[in-house]
């Protein structure tokens, strides 16, 4: 029942960009490291750049696993499920890279997304394998709406508070791999630039 595709064509792009949530999985290179899977809300925060490239806006969180794993080995898979309508699962395997808010190409990438003060990077995925499967085991669920807490939290923290949070929570992965660095020009980014880039 599953199929392979040569690229992220128009129909696949329409399907994945309209899903309100998707899942990102990564793992460190070592055999002992922890595999990570993160849910991502999609408020126009995922785009198809071309038929082999997708990108999503990475928002601040209490962990930094995806960023650390991508810097370690680049492996990533994105999974999209239809919780309403016909059943379907789409997976995009590929190599990912992290572009933080102080890097030269961040502004151009960020222009594809709504401005979010909590933004800490854009993840760009070069897609090497595109597949779908039936999704018969995925339950039917009704989408009620996106949560507002992330934007409210970021507004309360402000840019300096978000940087302080990165320094407290986002320096290392659970396995001790480097996440966000600190200091000017270090690749840690700045929420000021993230919020105003679009």
Sine and cosine of phi, psi and omega as CSV:
sin_phi,cos_phi,sin_psi,cos_psi,sin_omega,cos_omega
0.00,0.00,-0.42,0.91,0.01,-1.00
-0.98,0.21,0.45,-0.89,0.00,-1.00
-0.73,-0.68,0.47,-0.89,0.14,-0.99
-0.96,-0.27,0.55,-0.84,0.00,-1.00
-0.83,-0.56,0.46,-0.89,0.00,-1.00
-0.97,0.25,-0.39,0.92,-0.09,-1.00
-0.29,-0.96,0.07,-1.00,0.14,-0.99
-1.00,0.05,1.00,0.01,-0.05,-1.00
-0.98,0.18,-0.03,-1.00,-0.09,-1.00
-0.87,0.50,-0.65,0.76,-0.01,-1.00
-0.93,0.37,-0.65,0.76,0.06,-1.00
-0.91,0.41,-0.67,0.75,0.00,-1.00
-0.87,0.49,-0.66,0.75,0.01,-1.00
-0.90,0.43,-0.66,0.75,-0.01,-1.00
-0.90,0.44,-0.77,0.63,-0.12,-0.99
-0.94,0.33,-0.57,0.82,-0.05,-1.00
-0.97,0.25,-0.32,0.95,0.02,-1.00
-1.00,-0.04,-0.06,1.00,0.05,-1.00
-0.96,0.27,0.75,-0.66,-0.05,-1.00
-0.97,0.26,-0.22,0.98,0.05,-1.00
-0.55,-0.84,0.57,-0.82,0.13,-0.99
-0.64,-0.77,0.16,-0.99,-0.11,-0.99
-0.82,-0.57,0.65,-0.76,-0.03,-1.00
-0.86,-0.51,0.78,-0.62,0.02,-1.00
-0.82,-0.57,0.68,-0.73,0.04,-1.00
-0.58,-0.82,0.18,-0.98,0.06,-1.00
-0.43,-0.90,0.51,-0.86,0.09,-1.00
-0.95,0.32,0.25,-0.97,-0.04,-1.00
-0.94,0.35,-0.56,0.83,-0.08,-1.00
-0.95,0.30,0.47,-0.88,-0.04,-1.00
-0.93,0.36,-0.38,0.93,-0.08,-1.00
-1.00,-0.06,-0.14,0.99,-0.09,-1.00
-0.96,0.27,0.29,-0.96,-0.03,-1.00
-1.00,0.06,0.77,-0.64,0.15,-0.99
-0.95,0.31,0.59,-0.81,0.00,-1.00
-0.83,-0.56,0.63,-0.78,0.13,-0.99
-0.72,-0.70,0.82,-0.57,-0.07,-1.00
-0.84,-0.54,0.73,-0.68,0.16,-0.99
-0.99,0.16,0.60,-0.80,0.00,-1.00
-0.78,-0.62,0.84,-0.54,0.13,-0.99
-0.94,0.33,0.55,-0.84,-0.05,-1.00
-0.85,-0.53,1.00,-0.03,0.13,-0.99
-0.97,-0.23,0.89,0.46,-0.13,-0.99
0.90,0.43,0.52,0.85,-0.05,-1.00
-0.97,-0.26,0.25,0.97,0.12,-0.99
-0.72,-0.70,0.73,-0.68,0.00,-1.00
-0.72,-0.69,0.47,-0.88,0.16,-0.99
-0.99,-0.15,0.92,-0.39,-0.05,-1.00
-0.99,0.16,-0.62,0.79,0.14,-0.99
-0.37,-0.93,-0.10,-0.99,-0.16,-0.99
-0.96,0.28,-0.02,1.00,0.10,-1.00
-0.73,-0.68,0.26,0.97,-0.05,-1.00
-0.63,-0.77,0.79,-0.61,0.13,-0.99
-0.81,-0.58,0.33,-0.94,0.03,-1.00
-0.56,-0.83,0.50,-0.86,0.11,-0.99
-0.65,-0.76,0.45,-0.90,0.01,-1.00
-0.99,0.15,0.86,-0.51,-0.03,-1.00
-1.00,-0.04,0.90,-0.44,-0.02,-1.00
-1.00,-0.10,0.42,-0.91,-0.01,-1.00
-0.85,0.53,0.68,-0.73,0.07,-1.00
-0.57,-0.82,0.08,-1.00,-0.06,-1.00
-0.97,0.24,-0.24,0.97,0.06,-1.00
-0.86,-0.50,0.18,-0.98,-0.04,-1.00
-0.68,-0.73,0.49,0.87,-0.13,-0.99
-0.89,0.46,-0.75,0.66,-0.06,-1.00
-0.86,0.50,-0.74,0.68,0.01,-1.00
-0.86,0.50,-0.73,0.68,-0.02,-1.00
-0.89,0.45,-0.68,0.73,-0.01,-1.00
-0.92,0.40,-0.65,0.76,0.01,-1.00
-0.91,0.42,-0.60,0.80,0.05,-1.00
-0.94,0.34,-0.42,0.91,0.02,-1.00
-0.98,0.21,-0.73,0.69,-0.11,-0.99
-0.54,-0.84,-0.18,0.98,0.10,-0.99
0.99,0.14,-0.14,0.99,-0.07,-1.00
-0.96,0.29,0.66,-0.75,-0.03,-1.00
-0.37,-0.93,0.50,-0.87,0.19,-0.98
-0.70,-0.72,0.70,-0.72,0.10,-0.99
-0.94,-0.33,0.72,-0.70,0.00,-1.00
-0.83,-0.55,0.71,-0.70,-0.01,-1.00
-0.83,-0.55,0.75,-0.66,0.00,-1.00
-0.84,-0.54,0.60,-0.80,0.15,-0.99
-1.00,-0.01,0.91,-0.42,0.06,-1.00
-1.00,-0.04,-0.19,0.98,0.08,-1.00
-0.76,-0.64,0.47,-0.88,0.03,-1.00
0.97,0.26,-0.33,-0.94,-0.04,-1.00
-0.86,0.51,0.62,-0.78,-0.02,-1.00
-0.95,0.32,0.65,-0.76,0.03,-1.00
-0.21,-0.98,0.60,-0.80,0.16,-0.99
-0.80,-0.60,0.73,-0.68,0.08,-1.00
-0.85,-0.53,0.73,-0.69,0.06,-1.00
-0.86,-0.52,0.70,-0.71,0.08,-1.00
-0.89,-0.45,0.95,-0.33,0.10,-0.99
-1.00,-0.07,0.54,-0.84,0.05,-1.00
0.03,-1.00,-0.29,-0.96,0.05,-1.00
-0.93,-0.38,0.79,-0.61,-0.05,-1.00
-0.94,-0.35,0.44,-0.90,0.14,-0.99
-0.71,-0.71,0.46,-0.89,-0.06,-1.00
-0.96,-0.29,0.79,-0.61,0.05,-1.00
-0.89,-0.46,0.96,-0.28,-0.02,-1.00
-0.99,0.14,0.21,-0.98,-0.20,-0.98
-0.93,0.36,-0.22,0.98,0.04,-1.00
-0.98,-0.19,0.16,0.99,0.03,-1.00
-1.00,-0.01,0.48,-0.88,-0.14,-0.99
-0.85,0.52,-0.58,0.81,-0.06,-1.00
-1.00,-0.02,0.12,0.99,-0.01,-1.00
-0.91,0.42,-0.70,0.71,-0.10,-1.00
-0.86,0.51,-0.68,0.73,-0.01,-1.00
-0.91,0.40,-0.67,0.74,0.02,-1.00
-0.91,0.41,-0.67,0.74,-0.03,-1.00
-0.91,0.42,-0.37,0.93,-0.01,-1.00
-0.91,0.42,-0.25,0.97,0.03,-1.00
-0.99,0.15,-0.17,0.98,-0.14,-0.99
-0.83,-0.56,0.34,-0.94,0.18,-0.98
-0.90,0.43,0.51,-0.86,0.05,-1.00
-0.93,0.37,0.74,-0.68,0.04,-1.00
-0.70,-0.72,0.85,-0.52,-0.01,-1.00
-0.88,0.48,-0.49,0.87,-0.05,-1.00
-0.99,0.17,0.04,1.00,-0.03,-1.00
-0.89,0.45,0.70,-0.71,0.08,-1.00
-0.86,-0.51,-0.28,0.96,0.05,-1.00
-0.15,-0.99,0.12,-0.99,0.26,-0.97
-0.89,-0.45,0.73,-0.68,0.08,-1.00
-0.98,-0.17,0.84,-0.54,0.00,-1.00
-0.94,-0.34,0.80,-0.61,-0.07,-1.00
-0.90,-0.44,0.85,-0.53,0.18,-0.98
-1.00,0.07,0.94,-0.34,-0.17,-0.99
-0.99,0.13,0.82,-0.58,-0.02,-1.00
-0.94,-0.35,-0.29,0.96,0.02,-1.00
-0.55,-0.84,0.77,-0.64,0.00,-1.00
-0.83,-0.55,0.83,-0.56,-0.01,-1.00
-0.60,-0.80,0.37,-0.93,0.17,-0.99
-0.72,-0.70,0.25,-0.97,0.06,-1.00
-0.54,-0.84,0.10,-1.00,-0.25,-0.97
-0.91,0.41,-0.63,0.78,-0.05,-1.00
0.96,0.27,0.30,0.95,-0.03,-1.00
-0.89,0.46,-0.44,0.90,-0.02,-1.00
-1.00,0.08,-0.08,1.00,-0.01,-1.00
-0.99,0.11,0.80,-0.60,-0.06,-1.00
-0.94,0.34,0.41,-0.91,0.15,-0.99
-0.99,0.17,0.80,-0.60,0.01,-1.00
-0.64,-0.77,0.56,-0.83,0.02,-1.00
-1.00,-0.07,0.73,-0.68,0.02,-1.00
-0.99,0.14,0.83,-0.55,-0.02,-1.00
-1.00,-0.10,-0.52,0.85,-0.01,-1.00
0.49,-0.87,0.24,-0.97,0.04,-1.00
-0.99,0.11,0.50,-0.86,0.02,-1.00
-0.98,0.22,0.50,-0.87,-0.04,-1.00
-0.99,-0.16,-0.09,1.00,-0.16,-0.99
-0.89,0.46,-0.57,0.82,-0.03,-1.00
-0.88,0.47,-0.75,0.66,0.00,-1.00
-0.91,0.42,-0.63,0.78,0.01,-1.00
-0.91,0.41,-0.67,0.74,0.03,-1.00
-0.88,0.48,-0.72,0.69,-0.02,-1.00
-0.89,0.45,-0.64,0.77,0.02,-1.00
-0.90,0.44,-0.64,0.76,0.04,-1.00
-0.92,0.40,-0.65,0.76,-0.02,-1.00
-0.93,0.38,-0.69,0.72,-0.11,-0.99
0.96,0.27,0.20,-0.98,-0.07,-1.00
-0.84,0.55,-0.71,0.71,-0.01,-1.00
-0.91,0.41,-0.63,0.78,0.01,-1.00
-0.92,0.40,-0.58,0.82,0.04,-1.00
-0.93,0.38,-0.67,0.74,0.05,-1.00
-0.88,0.48,-0.67,0.74,0.04,-1.00
-0.87,0.49,-0.62,0.78,0.04,-1.00
-0.91,0.42,-0.68,0.73,0.07,-1.00
-0.84,0.55,-0.69,0.72,-0.04,-1.00
-0.92,0.39,-0.47,0.88,0.02,-1.00
-0.99,0.12,-0.64,0.77,-0.20,-0.98
-0.92,-0.39,-0.34,0.94,-0.23,-0.97
-0.89,-0.45,0.28,0.96,-0.01,-1.00
-0.97,0.23,-0.61,0.79,-0.10,-0.99
-0.70,-0.71,0.52,-0.86,0.13,-0.99
-0.97,0.25,0.10,-1.00,0.02,-1.00
-0.90,0.44,-0.36,0.93,0.05,-1.00
-1.00,-0.10,0.10,0.99,0.03,-1.00
1.00,0.09,0.22,0.98,0.05,-1.00
-0.98,0.19,0.54,-0.84,-0.01,-1.00
-0.89,0.46,0.72,-0.69,0.08,-1.00
-0.95,-0.31,-0.93,-0.37,0.12,-0.99
-0.99,0.11,0.67,-0.74,0.06,-1.00
-1.00,0.04,0.02,-1.00,0.06,-1.00
-0.82,-0.58,0.35,-0.94,0.03,-1.00
0.99,-0.13,0.44,-0.90,-0.02,-1.00
-0.85,0.52,0.69,-0.73,0.05,-1.00
0.94,0.34,0.28,0.96,-0.11,-0.99
-1.00,-0.06,-0.06,1.00,-0.06,-1.00
1.00,-0.01,0.21,0.98,0.01,-1.00
-0.99,0.12,-0.38,0.92,0.01,-1.00
1.00,0.08,0.00,-1.00,0.05,-1.00
-0.55,-0.84,0.82,-0.58,0.01,-1.00
-0.92,0.40,-0.35,0.93,0.10,-1.00
-0.86,0.52,-0.77,0.63,-0.04,-1.00
-0.93,0.37,-0.61,0.80,0.01,-1.00
-0.89,0.46,-0.65,0.76,-0.07,-1.00
-0.96,0.27,-0.42,0.91,-0.08,-1.00
-0.94,-0.33,0.00,1.00,-0.10,-1.00
-0.91,0.41,-0.44,0.90,0.00,-1.00
-0.97,-0.24,0.00,0.00,0.00,0.00
